[in-house]
Amino acid sequence: MPIRLLALLALTLAPAMPAIAQSGDPERGEVISFTCSGCHGIPFYKNVYPSYSVPRIAGQSEGYIIAALKAYRSGARTHATMQAQANTLTDQDIADIAAYFVSLAEESE
Amino acid sequence: MKHIVHFVAATSLLLVAGLVEASGNPSRGQELSSQVCASCHGVDGAMALAEEYPILAGQHRDYLVMALKAYRSGARDHAVMSSFARNLSDQDIDDLAVWFSRQDGLGELTFD
């Protein structure tokens, strides 16, 4: 009975666990994140229509980068360019990109 | 000549200060942050209570304004943020954004 209960608990909790446990590979992240630099690698680069600054990412939490990319992918966040980018990414891609950004920020400290 | 330079410099500073002030009151933002945002983001936005929460300190002011308005309108769908943003006026959002943007935190990413 306790084992059944445990199994039930695991099944219930598993989908709710954040995907952060999945560890990212920064070297792979570097290869697939080349398109990001076109906007996020240019200081004070502006989004157009509407106009606002592209967000700063250096120093951002790894978990938030993952959550934001997944929100663009699912459509919970709408932004034409970011959705187009995120739609091409797997969970592993997203984890790798986040790991690479964190490694970049650590380098520049 | 020196006086003119000083005058122009002082006037420019006042103009810049006026522009910044017009788009948000940082001390009111600080107060509002301590009431609404601090428990998850820290008063200065430099802390993330949970792994998936963002650092706000040092983020671009205009990006923060856009993001908060998107949570408020529902264009960004996030249960927690939408419920907080729903109660914010445009002035609240401007004040919070200028406050967080002036704190030490995020920086520009330099790609290799």
Backbone of each chain as ProteinMPNN parsed JSONL, in Angstrom:
{"seq_chain_A": "MPIRLLALLALTLAPAMPAIAQSGDPERGEVISFTCSGCHGIPFYKNVYPSYSVPRIAGQSEGYIIAALKAYRSGARTHATMQAQANTLTDQDIADIAAYFVSLAEESE", "coords_chain_A": {"N_chain_A": [[0.82, -1.227, 0.0], [1.867, 1.336, 0.885], [3.764, 1.594, -1.114], [2.261, 1.738, -3.412], [1.001, 4.105, -2.901], [3.127, 5.845, -2.933], [3.886, 5.615, -5.584], [1.686, 6.674, -6.8], [1.837, 9.258, -5.85], [4.224, 10.07, -7.045], [3.507, 9.976, -9.714], [1.593, 11.955, -9.742], [2.988, 14.199, -9.013], [5.072, 14.404, -10.815], [4.488, 15.718, -13.399], [4.249, 18.271, -12.481], [6.677, 19.034, -11.651], [9.275, 21.336, -12.107], [11.044, 21.798, -15.179], [13.59, 22.321, -14.675], [15.367, 20.707, -13.495], [16.513, 19.323, -15.496], [19.619, 19.235, -16.861], [21.507, 21.692, -18.525], [23.571, 21.908, -21.464], [26.146, 23.942, -21.889], [27.942, 24.239, -24.023], [26.721, 23.135, -26.252], [24.572, 24.818, -26.205], [25.756, 27.222, -26.961], [26.195, 26.844, -29.685], [23.581, 26.613, -30.741], [22.455, 29.027, -30.066], [23.113, 31.121, -31.674], [21.422, 32.743, -33.155], [20.195, 34.323, -31.278], [21.897, 36.359, -30.58], [21.607, 38.323, -32.442], [19.672, 40.119, -31.605], [19.78, 40.211, -28.763], [22.409, 40.534, -28.253], [23.192, 43.03, -28.77], [23.758, 45.97, -27.293], [21.177, 47.969, -25.92], [19.444, 47.559, -28.021], [16.506, 47.956, -29.952], [13.148, 46.807, -29.851], [10.757, 46.9, -32.467], [7.618, 48.435, -33.271], [5.503, 47.491, -31.083], [7.741, 50.087, -29.864], [10.351, 49.273, -27.785], [13.022, 48.545, -25.463], [14.987, 45.69, -26.114], [15.047, 42.986, -23.869], [17.466, 42.834, -21.169], [19.68, 40.158, -20.598], [21.944, 39.175, -19.38], [23.034, 37.875, -16.358], [20.584, 37.044, -15.649], [18.253, 34.749, -14.139], [18.678, 31.252, -14.546], [16.506, 29.515, -14.509], [14.396, 31.231, -15.06], [14.909, 32.038, -17.691], [14.493, 29.652, -18.993], [11.764, 29.236, -18.333], [10.604, 31.455, -19.595], [11.208, 31.058, -22.335], [9.783, 28.713, -22.763], [7.227, 29.654, -22.354], [6.903, 31.374, -24.51], [6.992, 29.462, -26.496], [4.716, 27.947, -25.972], [2.773, 29.778, -26.362], [1.754, 31.211, -24.291], [3.02, 33.515, -23.851], [3.056, 36.166, -26.081], [4.844, 37.081, -28.894], [6.016, 37.895, -31.917], [8.633, 37.366, -33.087], [10.015, 36.063, -30.991], [8.335, 33.894, -30.513], [8.512, 32.557, -32.951], [11.159, 31.79, -32.88], [11.246, 30.227, -30.505], [9.498, 28.182, -31.092], [10.946, 26.404, -32.573], [12.487, 25.075, -30.806], [13.535, 22.381, -28.692], [12.91, 20.949, -25.396], [15.422, 20.275, -24.424], [17.092, 21.877, -26.025], [16.344, 24.398, -25.063], [17.147, 24.251, -22.388], [19.887, 24.043, -22.808], [20.526, 26.47, -24.058], [19.878, 28.267, -22.003], [21.761, 27.465, -20.104], [24.076, 28.198, -21.434], [23.834, 31.021, -21.592], [23.958, 31.66, -18.886], [26.552, 30.819, -18.359], [27.981, 32.642, -19.903], [27.436, 35.062, -18.612], [28.638, 34.589, -16.183], [31.288, 34.45, -16.953], [31.853, 37.101, -17.631], [31.896, 38.394, -15.26]], "CA_chain_A": [[0.0, 0.0, 0.0], [2.688, 2.556, 0.842], [4.452, 1.697, -2.409], [1.256, 2.228, -4.352], [0.768, 5.507, -2.576], [4.309, 6.557, -3.42], [3.826, 5.634, -7.044], [0.626, 7.618, -7.151], [2.384, 10.583, -5.566], [5.227, 10.369, -8.067], [2.79, 10.243, -10.955], [0.88, 13.216, -9.605], [3.923, 15.323, -8.896], [6.033, 14.47, -11.924], [4.245, 16.766, -14.393], [4.328, 19.586, -11.87], [8.079, 19.362, -11.374], [9.848, 22.188, -13.145], [12.007, 21.111, -16.037], [14.892, 22.899, -14.374], [16.249, 19.617, -13.106], [17.209, 18.923, -16.711], [20.788, 20.105, -16.893], [21.814, 22.161, -19.862], [24.947, 21.812, -21.943], [26.457, 25.288, -22.406], [28.661, 24.21, -25.31], [25.687, 22.948, -27.279], [23.801, 26.059, -26.162], [26.465, 28.251, -27.736], [25.996, 26.581, -31.11], [22.213, 26.874, -31.195], [21.942, 30.345, -29.667], [23.697, 32.19, -32.495], [20.401, 33.689, -33.631], [19.797, 35.213, -30.177], [22.811, 37.5, -30.481], [21.158, 39.35, -33.379], [18.926, 41.136, -30.856], [20.165, 40.299, -27.355], [23.84, 40.789, -28.137], [23.432, 44.414, -29.149], [23.27, 46.808, -26.189], [20.133, 48.967, -26.154], [18.716, 47.273, -29.249], [15.078, 48.219, -29.747], [12.061, 46.136, -30.547], [9.948, 47.905, -33.167], [6.15, 48.219, -33.356], [5.817, 48.769, -30.454], [9.158, 50.302, -29.6], [10.893, 49.173, -26.423], [14.338, 47.907, -25.462], [15.082, 44.238, -25.987], [15.469, 42.806, -22.47], [18.805, 42.403, -20.766], [19.662, 38.757, -20.177], [23.124, 38.847, -18.565], [22.747, 37.857, -14.931], [19.215, 36.557, -15.43], [18.242, 33.399, -13.562], [18.589, 30.19, -15.548], [15.142, 28.995, -14.493], [13.501, 32.184, -15.715], [15.148, 31.97, -19.141], [13.795, 28.433, -19.429], [10.311, 29.452, -18.23], [10.186, 32.446, -20.594], [11.256, 30.439, -23.663], [8.673, 27.767, -22.865], [5.987, 30.427, -22.443], [6.79, 31.811, -25.913], [6.723, 28.281, -27.309], [3.334, 27.495, -25.76], [1.851, 30.851, -26.712], [1.356, 31.952, -23.089], [3.569, 34.836, -24.16], [3.023, 36.399, -27.517], [5.826, 37.989, -29.515], [6.215, 37.205, -33.198], [9.994, 36.85, -33.285], [10.365, 35.105, -29.939], [7.557, 32.661, -30.719], [9.082, 31.865, -34.11], [12.399, 31.16, -32.419], [11.003, 29.213, -29.476], [8.781, 27.061, -31.704], [11.901, 25.453, -33.149], [13.357, 24.553, -29.747], [13.113, 21.302, -27.795], [13.23, 21.217, -23.991], [16.876, 20.187, -24.26], [17.641, 23.094, -26.636], [16.081, 25.518, -24.153], [18.04, 24.082, -21.232], [21.263, 24.299, -23.247], [20.657, 27.912, -24.286], [19.899, 28.909, -20.686], [23.06, 27.157, -19.483], [25.093, 28.997, -22.123], [23.697, 32.422, -21.159], [24.466, 31.764, -17.51], [28.011, 30.704, -18.402], [28.486, 33.91, -20.446], [27.337, 36.087, -17.577], [29.646, 34.277, -15.167], [32.588, 34.804, -17.537], [32.084, 38.548, -17.687], [31.893, 38.961, -13.91]], "C_chain_A": [[0.85, 1.272, 0.0], [3.383, 2.717, -0.507], [3.494, 2.236, -3.461], [1.031, 3.728, -4.165], [1.918, 6.373, -3.116], [4.272, 6.709, -4.935], [2.795, 6.654, -7.512], [1.127, 9.058, -6.969], [3.361, 11.001, -6.666], [4.547, 10.738, -9.376], [2.097, 11.604, -10.919], [1.841, 14.388, -9.657], [4.802, 15.501, -10.123], [5.732, 15.577, -12.934], [4.394, 18.164, -13.816], [5.771, 20.001, -11.592], [8.622, 20.265, -12.475], [10.929, 21.442, -13.917], [13.432, 21.57, -15.76], [15.909, 21.825, -13.999], [17.078, 19.125, -14.304], [18.427, 19.833, -16.877], [21.163, 20.449, -18.323], [23.292, 22.039, -20.181], [25.33, 23.153, -22.578], [27.158, 25.284, -23.762], [27.697, 24.004, -26.476], [24.833, 24.215, -27.37], [24.432, 27.161, -26.996], [26.193, 28.079, -29.23], [24.587, 26.975, -31.555], [21.7, 28.256, -30.834], [22.501, 31.472, -30.532], [22.652, 33.196, -32.966], [20.003, 34.696, -32.547], [20.618, 36.494, -30.168], [22.384, 38.65, -31.393], [20.349, 40.449, -32.701], [19.464, 41.319, -29.442], [21.652, 40.559, -27.168], [24.204, 42.216, -28.479], [22.874, 45.323, -28.05], [22.247, 47.842, -26.655], [19.417, 48.78, -27.49], [17.217, 47.4, -28.984], [14.2, 47.241, -30.52], [11.297, 47.232, -31.298], [8.483, 47.467, -33.231], [5.654, 47.215, -32.326], [7.306, 48.863, -30.116], [9.472, 50.182, -28.11], [12.214, 48.407, -26.492], [14.212, 46.394, -25.321], [15.653, 43.933, -24.596], [16.926, 42.371, -22.286], [18.716, 40.981, -20.226], [20.836, 38.423, -19.264], [22.792, 38.959, -17.083], [21.345, 37.357, -14.609], [19.262, 35.121, -14.894], [17.973, 32.372, -14.661], [17.148, 29.681, -15.661], [14.162, 29.919, -15.189], [13.67, 32.16, -17.226], [14.407, 30.759, -19.716], [12.277, 28.654, -19.439], [9.816, 30.404, -19.319], [10.165, 31.817, -21.992], [10.099, 29.456, -23.838], [7.332, 28.487, -22.989], [5.802, 30.971, -23.862], [6.402, 30.618, -26.787], [5.261, 27.845, -27.19], [2.31, 28.545, -26.184], [1.323, 31.609, -25.5], [1.913, 33.371, -23.149], [3.541, 35.01, -25.651], [4.082, 37.421, -27.922], [6.295, 37.278, -30.781], [7.6, 36.566, -33.317], [10.332, 35.78, -32.253], [9.581, 33.802, -30.08], [8.127, 31.85, -31.876], [10.362, 31.141, -33.713], [12.097, 29.973, -31.509], [10.298, 27.984, -30.046], [9.724, 26.007, -32.265], [12.701, 24.723, -32.075], [12.72, 23.395, -28.975], [13.422, 21.723, -26.356], [14.743, 21.217, -23.774], [17.555, 21.426, -24.851], [17.526, 24.264, -25.664], [16.999, 25.448, -22.935], [19.476, 24.421, -21.61], [21.501, 25.798, -23.455], [20.745, 28.642, -22.944], [21.243, 28.685, -19.998], [24.167, 27.995, -20.121], [25.028, 30.467, -21.686], [24.249, 32.617, -19.757], [25.994, 31.697, -17.525], [28.646, 31.985, -18.943], [28.515, 34.986, -19.378], [28.387, 35.855, -16.502], [31.036, 34.657, -15.649], [32.89, 36.283, -17.396], [32.113, 39.182, -16.306], [33.299, 39.288, -13.438]], "O_chain_A": [[0.597, 2.186, -0.785], [3.569, 3.836, -0.986], [3.857, 3.073, -4.287], [0.895, 4.492, -5.12], [1.714, 7.455, -3.665], [4.576, 7.766, -5.488], [3.004, 7.388, -8.478], [0.883, 9.937, -7.795], [3.328, 12.133, -7.15], [4.95, 11.679, -10.059], [2.024, 12.308, -11.926], [1.558, 15.425, -10.257], [5.227, 16.613, -10.436], [6.644, 16.319, -13.298], [4.633, 19.126, -14.547], [6.051, 21.171, -11.331], [8.44, 19.976, -13.658], [11.626, 20.581, -13.382], [14.359, 21.254, -16.506], [17.119, 21.994, -14.156], [18.177, 18.593, -14.15], [18.288, 21.048, -17.017], [21.137, 19.598, -19.212], [24.145, 22.062, -19.294], [24.885, 23.463, -23.683], [26.992, 26.209, -24.556], [27.838, 24.612, -27.536], [24.426, 24.631, -28.455], [23.737, 27.935, -27.654], [25.986, 29.057, -29.947], [24.41, 27.589, -32.607], [20.606, 28.629, -31.257], [22.384, 32.644, -30.175], [22.963, 34.372, -33.155], [19.531, 35.79, -32.855], [20.129, 37.564, -29.807], [22.745, 39.803, -31.16], [20.339, 41.587, -33.169], [19.594, 42.448, -28.969], [22.106, 40.781, -26.046], [25.379, 42.581, -28.481], [21.658, 45.432, -27.892], [22.444, 48.506, -27.673], [18.85, 49.729, -28.03], [16.726, 47.001, -27.928], [14.471, 46.9, -31.671], [11.201, 48.362, -30.819], [8.173, 46.276, -33.243], [5.39, 46.084, -32.734], [8.023, 47.863, -30.087], [8.918, 50.91, -27.287], [12.483, 47.706, -27.467], [13.432, 45.892, -24.512], [16.634, 44.553, -24.185], [17.512, 41.664, -23.105], [17.791, 40.644, -19.487], [20.748, 37.496, -18.46], [22.331, 39.999, -16.612], [20.963, 37.258, -13.442], [20.204, 34.378, -15.17], [17.166, 32.588, -15.565], [16.641, 29.449, -16.759], [13.215, 29.464, -15.831], [12.689, 32.25, -17.964], [13.783, 30.835, -20.774], [11.592, 28.314, -20.404], [8.75, 30.195, -19.898], [9.215, 32.019, -22.748], [9.506, 29.368, -24.913], [6.414, 27.996, -23.646], [4.68, 31.027, -24.364], [5.587, 30.746, -27.701], [4.645, 27.428, -28.171], [1.128, 28.242, -26.347], [0.536, 32.544, -25.648], [1.349, 34.3, -22.572], [3.946, 34.123, -26.402], [4.179, 38.499, -27.335], [6.891, 36.202, -30.722], [7.723, 35.377, -33.611], [10.867, 34.724, -32.591], [10.108, 32.726, -29.796], [8.218, 30.624, -31.806], [10.618, 30.02, -34.153], [12.61, 28.871, -31.703], [10.477, 26.874, -29.545], [9.342, 24.846, -32.417], [13.506, 23.847, -32.392], [11.533, 23.422, -28.649], [14.105, 22.72, -26.124], [15.277, 22.048, -23.038], [18.486, 21.966, -24.254], [18.477, 25.021, -25.464], [17.556, 26.458, -22.506], [20.201, 25.022, -20.817], [22.546, 26.327, -23.076], [21.583, 29.527, -22.767], [21.797, 29.598, -19.386], [25.084, 28.447, -19.435], [26.065, 31.083, -21.438], [24.92, 33.609, -19.472], [26.656, 32.431, -16.79], [29.725, 32.376, -18.498], [29.489, 35.728, -19.252], [28.96, 36.805, -15.97], [31.866, 35.126, -14.87], [34.014, 36.679, -17.086], [32.332, 40.388, -16.188], [33.478, 39.774, -12.321]]}, "seq_chain_B": "MKHIVHFVAATSLLLVAGLVEASGNPSRGQELSSQVCASCHGVDGAMALAEEYPILAGQHRDYLVMALKAYRSGARDHAVMSSFARNLSDQDIDDLAVWFSRQDGLGELTFD", "coords_chain_B": {"N_chain_B": [[32.493, 82.517, -21.548], [32.991, 80.143, -20.184], [30.917, 80.297, -18.38], [28.748, 80.028, -20.035], [29.07, 77.417, -20.911], [28.743, 76.072, -18.498], [26.13, 76.807, -17.968], [24.734, 75.627, -20.101], [25.329, 72.952, -19.614], [24.131, 72.568, -17.101], [21.459, 73.098, -17.714], [20.932, 71.078, -19.532], [21.189, 68.858, -17.889], [19.057, 69.253, -16.153], [16.957, 69.054, -17.927], [17.196, 66.378, -18.76], [16.824, 65.136, -16.291], [14.215, 65.919, -15.823], [12.852, 64.584, -17.855], [13.25, 61.923, -17.153], [11.996, 61.861, -14.706], [9.424, 62.419, -15.46], [8.633, 60.041, -16.503], [8.178, 58.26, -14.477], [8.275, 57.7, -10.95], [10.793, 57.017, -8.908], [11.013, 56.716, -6.085], [8.431, 56.357, -5.217], [7.974, 54.06, -6.616], [9.687, 52.33, -5.286], [8.428, 52.139, -2.826], [5.989, 51.001, -3.534], [6.918, 48.627, -4.603], [7.898, 47.387, -2.307], [5.542, 46.701, -1.126], [4.12, 45.15, -2.982], [5.762, 43.62, -4.792], [8.023, 42.681, -3.522], [8.034, 40.269, -2.01], [8.44, 38.172, -3.736], [10.363, 39.055, -5.629], [12.222, 40.555, -4.257], [12.878, 43.764, -2.758], [14.447, 45.471, -4.339], [14.424, 44.057, -6.637], [16.424, 42.255, -7.142], [16.526, 39.682, -6.362], [15.465, 36.277, -6.632], [12.787, 34.487, -5.671], [11.841, 31.954, -6.36], [13.125, 29.42, -8.58], [12.285, 29.859, -11.203], [11.676, 32.505, -11.373], [12.179, 35.892, -12.479], [15.124, 38.044, -12.364], [14.85, 41.45, -11.774], [16.181, 43.777, -11.327], [18.042, 46.316, -12.814], [17.014, 45.866, -15.298], [15.848, 46.984, -18.526], [13.978, 49.972, -18.454], [11.788, 50.556, -20.195], [11.213, 48.052, -21.191], [10.306, 46.724, -18.924], [7.961, 48.156, -18.429], [6.472, 47.471, -20.699], [6.244, 44.684, -20.273], [4.842, 44.482, -17.818], [2.427, 45.693, -18.529], [1.6, 43.874, -20.421], [1.137, 41.611, -18.858], [-0.942, 42.644, -17.39], [-2.934, 43.067, -19.308], [-3.337, 40.535, -20.181], [-2.068, 39.595, -22.386], [0.307, 38.458, -21.875], [0.267, 35.47, -20.319], [0.124, 34.554, -17.136], [-0.488, 33.151, -14.153], [0.13, 34.173, -11.507], [1.493, 36.65, -11.932], [-0.337, 38.022, -13.542], [-2.465, 38.427, -11.804], [-1.397, 40.19, -9.964], [-0.638, 42.362, -11.593], [-3.005, 43.247, -12.593], [-4.072, 45.018, -10.788], [-2.6, 47.318, -11.04], [-2.033, 50.739, -11.875], [-1.323, 52.8, -14.805], [0.485, 54.713, -13.932], [1.505, 53.495, -11.592], [2.875, 51.374, -12.798], [4.801, 52.742, -14.334], [6.246, 53.909, -12.242], [7.22, 51.683, -10.804], [8.77, 50.487, -12.801], [10.787, 52.367, -13.342], [12.05, 52.393, -10.901], [13.028, 49.668, -10.559], [14.683, 49.544, -12.81], [16.808, 51.109, -12.152], [18.294, 49.797, -10.28], [21.116, 47.778, -9.222], [21.978, 45.025, -11.164], [20.993, 43.136, -13.69], [22.791, 42.926, -16.823], [24.287, 43.807, -20.009], [24.459, 41.257, -22.396], [27.358, 39.745, -23.541], [28.282, 38.248, -26.368], [30.465, 35.579, -27.31]], "CA_chain_B": [[32.394, 81.234, -22.252], [32.888, 79.101, -19.161], [29.574, 80.396, -17.816], [27.795, 79.476, -21.008], [29.219, 75.957, -20.868], [28.1, 75.626, -17.257], [24.685, 76.981, -18.091], [24.218, 74.596, -21.014], [25.45, 71.66, -18.931], [23.126, 72.518, -16.039], [20.139, 73.023, -18.336], [20.768, 69.741, -20.106], [20.963, 67.93, -16.778], [17.692, 69.463, -15.673], [16.071, 68.502, -18.947], [17.268, 64.919, -18.676], [16.189, 64.76, -15.026], [12.782, 66.126, -16.008], [12.334, 63.526, -18.718], [13.234, 60.675, -16.39], [10.981, 62.013, -13.663], [8.104, 62.39, -16.093], [8.238, 58.682, -16.854], [8.145, 57.391, -13.31], [8.804, 58.225, -9.694], [11.457, 55.842, -8.327], [10.79, 56.495, -4.647], [7.102, 55.751, -5.102], [8.164, 52.695, -7.1], [10.311, 51.555, -4.205], [7.405, 51.894, -1.806], [5.034, 50.055, -4.12], [7.619, 47.354, -4.713], [7.983, 46.754, -0.989], [4.214, 46.175, -0.775], [3.542, 44.227, -3.965], [6.683, 42.773, -5.552], [9.203, 42.279, -2.755], [8.034, 38.919, -1.451], [8.981, 37.241, -4.734], [11.506, 39.576, -6.4], [13.065, 41.441, -3.454], [12.467, 45.168, -2.948], [15.172, 46.058, -5.475], [14.289, 43.183, -7.812], [17.68, 41.541, -7.401], [16.444, 38.346, -5.784], [14.371, 35.475, -7.183], [12.35, 33.563, -4.624], [11.801, 30.62, -6.965], [14.087, 29.295, -9.68], [11.809, 30.333, -12.499], [11.343, 33.927, -11.3], [13.253, 36.71, -13.048], [15.771, 39.19, -11.753], [14.317, 42.668, -12.393], [17.131, 44.869, -11.097], [18.883, 46.653, -13.947], [16.333, 45.609, -16.577], [15.454, 48.223, -19.21], [12.725, 50.535, -17.955], [10.682, 50.424, -21.154], [10.848, 46.629, -21.294], [9.499, 46.4, -17.738], [6.636, 48.749, -18.65], [5.787, 46.633, -21.684], [5.946, 43.372, -19.691], [3.773, 44.621, -16.818], [1.165, 45.955, -19.227], [1.194, 42.631, -21.083], [0.534, 40.764, -17.82], [-2.209, 43.267, -16.998], [-3.943, 42.892, -20.362], [-3.506, 39.115, -20.473], [-1.251, 39.218, -23.546], [1.168, 37.466, -21.235], [-0.605, 34.691, -19.452], [0.844, 33.989, -16.001], [-1.484, 33.272, -13.085], [0.543, 35.037, -10.387], [1.779, 38.016, -12.382], [-1.543, 38.684, -14.045], [-3.309, 38.855, -10.694], [-0.799, 41.394, -9.372], [-0.602, 43.468, -12.554], [-4.373, 43.717, -12.821], [-4.373, 46.12, -9.864], [-1.664, 48.427, -11.208], [-2.355, 51.795, -12.84], [-0.189, 53.156, -15.665], [1.451, 55.426, -13.094], [2.162, 52.474, -10.77], [3.794, 50.622, -13.66], [5.933, 53.626, -14.627], [7.041, 54.097, -11.024], [7.922, 50.42, -10.532], [9.754, 50.232, -13.857], [11.959, 53.232, -13.186], [12.726, 51.938, -9.684], [13.798, 48.446, -10.815], [15.703, 49.761, -13.844], [17.952, 51.825, -11.583], [19.008, 48.976, -9.294], [22.213, 46.976, -9.776], [21.588, 43.639, -11.414], [21.212, 42.623, -15.035], [23.656, 43.685, -17.706], [24.243, 43.422, -21.42], [25.101, 39.986, -22.684], [28.374, 39.856, -24.581], [28.494, 36.938, -26.981], [31.868, 35.344, -27.698]], "C_chain_B": [[32.182, 80.099, -21.261], [31.477, 79.068, -18.565], [28.545, 79.754, -18.742], [27.838, 77.951, -20.974], [28.519, 75.414, -19.635], [26.582, 75.69, -17.36], [24.071, 75.874, -18.959], [24.241, 73.227, -20.328], [24.345, 71.514, -17.886], [21.719, 72.356, -16.625], [19.89, 71.628, -18.909], [20.466, 68.733, -19.013], [19.532, 68.033, -16.275], [16.684, 68.849, -16.633], [16.014, 66.986, -18.867], [16.554, 64.454, -17.417], [14.67, 64.865, -15.157], [12.146, 65.01, -16.816], [12.202, 62.217, -17.946], [12.106, 60.718, -15.366], [9.578, 61.853, -14.248], [7.653, 60.962, -16.379], [8.32, 57.738, -15.656], [8.83, 58.001, -12.106], [9.446, 57.056, -8.921], [11.174, 55.636, -6.836], [9.391, 55.927, -4.39], [7.162, 54.3, -5.58], [8.742, 51.796, -6.027], [9.265, 51.165, -3.157], [6.407, 50.835, -2.288], [5.652, 48.656, -4.221], [7.648, 46.634, -3.372], [6.64, 46.144, -0.581], [3.786, 45.025, -1.692], [4.538, 43.186, -4.496], [7.718, 42.06, -4.681], [9.197, 40.819, -2.305], [8.531, 37.883, -2.448], [10.275, 37.732, -5.372], [12.522, 40.339, -5.553], [12.693, 42.887, -3.733], [13.157, 45.778, -4.166], [15.156, 45.146, -6.708], [15.516, 42.343, -8.107], [17.664, 40.105, -6.886], [15.29, 37.595, -6.473], [14.005, 34.405, -6.166], [12.3, 32.135, -5.14], [12.691, 30.624, -8.198], [13.608, 29.939, -10.973], [11.405, 31.807, -12.486], [12.498, 34.774, -11.829], [13.888, 37.698, -12.065], [15.245, 40.421, -12.503], [15.302, 43.83, -12.311], [18.005, 45.088, -12.326], [18.25, 46.365, -15.301], [15.965, 46.958, -17.213], [14.076, 48.668, -18.725], [11.569, 50.267, -18.912], [10.271, 48.967, -21.372], [9.964, 46.23, -20.117], [8.078, 46.949, -17.879], [5.831, 47.86, -19.605], [5.345, 45.315, -21.041], [4.795, 43.467, -18.685], [2.425, 44.876, -17.48], [0.66, 44.704, -19.944], [0.588, 41.646, -20.075], [-0.847, 41.309, -17.447], [-3.297, 42.997, -18.028], [-4.241, 41.412, -20.633], [-2.741, 38.661, -21.707], [-0.141, 38.274, -23.101], [0.323, 36.77, -20.188], [0.233, 34.048, -18.35], [-0.008, 34.231, -14.767], [-1.09, 34.288, -12.017], [0.722, 36.48, -10.85], [0.536, 38.743, -12.881], [-2.4, 39.207, -12.9], [-2.729, 40.087, -9.997], [-0.922, 42.59, -10.318], [-1.989, 44.07, -12.779], [-4.705, 44.935, -11.953], [-3.473, 47.343, -10.038], [-2.181, 49.44, -12.23], [-1.136, 52.019, -13.739], [0.897, 53.842, -14.849], [2.217, 54.451, -12.197], [3.237, 51.758, -11.579], [5.017, 51.473, -14.004], [6.848, 53.771, -13.415], [7.851, 52.845, -10.695], [9.053, 50.212, -11.535], [10.995, 51.1, -13.67], [12.738, 52.831, -11.937], [13.603, 50.714, -9.979], [14.942, 48.695, -11.808], [16.949, 50.432, -13.279], [18.732, 51.011, -10.549], [20.102, 48.164, -9.994], [21.764, 45.538, -9.975], [21.969, 43.207, -12.814], [22.137, 43.529, -15.838], [23.493, 43.222, -19.14], [25.015, 42.126, -21.602], [26.138, 40.203, -23.789], [28.661, 38.466, -25.118], [29.948, 36.804, -27.398], [32.038, 35.526, -29.201]], "O_chain_B": [[31.336, 79.225, -21.45], [30.917, 78.008, -18.286], [27.626, 79.055, -18.316], [26.806, 77.281, -21.002], [27.793, 74.422, -19.708], [25.858, 74.795, -16.924], [23.051, 75.276, -18.615], [23.297, 72.445, -20.447], [23.703, 70.467, -17.793], [20.901, 71.592, -16.113], [18.796, 71.074, -18.792], [19.607, 67.865, -19.17], [18.88, 67.024, -16.006], [15.706, 68.221, -16.228], [14.94, 66.384, -18.901], [15.775, 63.501, -17.452], [13.934, 64.01, -14.665], [11.047, 64.547, -16.508], [11.206, 61.503, -18.056], [11.366, 59.751, -15.185], [8.686, 61.257, -13.645], [6.457, 60.689, -16.487], [8.514, 56.535, -15.829], [9.824, 58.717, -12.223], [8.745, 56.217, -8.356], [11.103, 54.496, -6.376], [9.188, 55.128, -3.476], [6.495, 53.424, -5.029], [8.336, 50.644, -5.878], [9.225, 50.033, -2.674], [6.04, 49.915, -1.557], [4.997, 47.647, -3.961], [7.447, 45.421, -3.305], [6.592, 45.196, 0.203], [3.172, 44.056, -1.246], [4.197, 42.011, -4.634], [8.224, 40.995, -5.036], [10.256, 40.197, -2.228], [8.998, 36.817, -2.045], [11.182, 36.94, -5.631], [13.572, 40.734, -6.061], [12.239, 43.206, -4.831], [12.535, 46.511, -4.935], [15.808, 45.444, -7.709], [15.64, 41.78, -9.195], [18.669, 39.398, -6.965], [14.28, 38.192, -6.846], [14.81, 33.531, -5.844], [12.679, 31.204, -4.429], [12.975, 31.67, -8.781], [14.397, 30.491, -11.74], [10.857, 32.309, -13.467], [13.663, 34.419, -11.65], [13.274, 38.12, -11.085], [15.204, 40.426, -13.734], [15.26, 44.751, -13.126], [18.635, 44.154, -12.821], [18.873, 46.59, -16.339], [15.794, 47.953, -16.509], [13.147, 47.87, -18.601], [10.503, 49.811, -18.5], [9.118, 48.684, -21.697], [8.994, 45.491, -20.284], [7.111, 46.29, -17.497], [4.67, 47.543, -19.35], [4.211, 44.878, -21.235], [3.884, 42.639, -18.695], [1.403, 44.342, -17.048], [-0.546, 44.492, -20.064], [-0.361, 40.932, -20.397], [-1.79, 40.552, -17.22], [-4.444, 42.729, -17.671], [-5.262, 41.075, -21.233], [-2.756, 37.477, -22.045], [0.293, 37.404, -23.856], [-0.253, 37.397, -19.298], [0.972, 33.098, -18.608], [-0.228, 35.377, -14.374], [-1.882, 35.162, -11.663], [0.183, 37.41, -10.251], [0.383, 39.945, -12.662], [-2.99, 40.283, -12.996], [-3.475, 40.929, -9.497], [-1.266, 43.693, -9.894], [-2.124, 45.248, -13.111], [-5.517, 45.776, -12.336], [-3.571, 48.299, -9.269], [-2.691, 49.076, -13.29], [-0.054, 51.496, -13.472], [2.086, 53.588, -15.046], [3.435, 54.563, -12.056], [4.359, 51.561, -11.111], [6.145, 50.98, -13.969], [8.072, 53.757, -13.545], [9.029, 52.935, -10.349], [10.156, 49.811, -11.164], [12.121, 50.624, -13.821], [13.965, 52.921, -11.922], [14.796, 50.728, -9.679], [16.029, 48.134, -11.669], [18.027, 50.334, -13.865], [19.725, 51.493, -10.004], [20.025, 47.897, -11.193], [21.232, 44.912, -9.058], [23.139, 42.941, -13.092], [22.252, 44.726, -15.573], [22.67, 42.359, -19.443], [26.087, 41.935, -21.028], [25.833, 40.772, -24.837], [29.21, 37.615, -24.419], [30.586, 37.781, -27.789], [33.143, 35.371, -29.721]]}, "name": "protein", "num_of_chains": 2, "seq": "MPIRLLALLALTLAPAMPAIAQSGDPERGEVISFTCSGCHGIPFYKNVYPSYSVPRIAGQSEGYIIAALKAYRSGARTHATMQAQANTLTDQDIADIAAYFVSLAEESEMKHIVHFVAATSLLLVAGLVEASGNPSRGQELSSQVCASCHGVDGAMALAEEYPILAGQHRDYLVMALKAYRSGARDHAVMSSFARNLSDQDIDDLAVWFSRQDGLGELTFD"}
